[in-house]
Amino acid sequence: MLLLVQVCVVYIKKYQYKIDKFDIVSSCAFNMLSTAICLSKISLSKISSSVTIVQCNLVYLEAREDAYGCALVHYGEENMGKEQKEDKLKQKRSNNSANRTKSGGDPYIRNLLAIAAIVVIGALLSMIFAYLSGVIDFDQTRPTTAGEFTVARASAAVELERNAAAFSQLAIAQIGQGLYIEAEGTIREGFALNDHEEERHEGLRFAHAMLAQERGQIDLAIERYEETMRVLRETFERVLNGDEDPNWAQAFGLHSNYYQSAIALFLIYRDKGDIEKQIEFLDIAAEGYPTNADIFVWRGQAKLEQGDNEGAAADFKEALRFISDDAEALAGLEAAGGELPAENQASDEGEANDGE
């Protein structure tokens, strides 16, 4: 019984700071406790009832304290100045905005961000798929023009074959792209191979002459073209009349580089205004390309300028055999005083009848 009384005393001391605020309730509680101590001889059940009453009074005390606190707050708000109220309102709005931001912000903004994220992800996936499938390539060295592809193919051929013909084709492709320094190195590397097959086509000599022409070294280009033709002719006649087996001279004849050199020399001498040299090399080119209408037109123009109207008319007629409506050939034939071939006259008559 005394133990229960001591528990009540400890419980009351624990809340002594609260009890001091309410004197009336405090006196009631201590009076009840004193009564319980004086009646120490009463039964255990009665003391328990007294303890329960003390606990109820303490609960009632806590409720009164909360009510007292709320009253103080309400009284403080009523007596708060206008500026303080506005500051508190702003602080409340700021807290609400912060809470809204933490909870996800404006739903309209969230939707826009979601749509933007979907678009970006879709674009990235499309780029990845296109890269993996080869549609796009970030390699800046990859060839993109026909000339660059030609150089790339020729470079691959050099890596595979390593012969004079492959090196000459690579040099010509590089010259076409304006890669003169690279072409010079390719030609020198090709000559260092000492390929026996080079004598059949002399592709490196031809590329060397072309390089000089493109660089504007006209006299050097003439020298190299003429050397290419001379070596090709001499090698061809030696193999043709020799006992080599197989005999490529009998099988293939003079290589096209021989006739291409002749055309290149004609173009150079046309710029120089040397009519005789033009005709000389066009005669050689006509042997290699007997069905090329341009060669006959060029030779007819040169003969016309030379005063050989009859020879010019013959060349223009020959060109019209292959291209019946060639404008330059028709104009040249008229200037030379020649008559149209029968085939062209019949074609003109048929067109006139259709017009009627």
Buried (B, 14 or more C-beta within 10 A) or exposed (E): BEEBBEEBBEBBEEBEEBBEEBEEBBEBBBEBBEEBEEEEEBEEEEBEEBBEBBEEBBEBBEEBBEEEEEEEEEEEEEEEEEEEEEEEEEEEEEEEEEEEEEEEEEEEEEEEEEEEEEEEEEEEEEEEEEEEEEEEEEEEEEBEEEBBEBBBBBBEBBEEEEBBBBBBBBBBBBBBBEBBEBBBEBBEBBBEBEBEEBBBBBBBBBBBBBBBBBBEBEEBBBEBBBBBBBBBEEBBEEBBEEEEEEEBBEEEEBBBBBBBBBBBBBEBBBEEEBBEBBBBBBEBBBEBBEEBBBBBBBBBBBBBEBEBBEBBBBBBBBBBBBBBEBEBBBEBBEBBEBEBBEEBEEBEEEEEEEEE
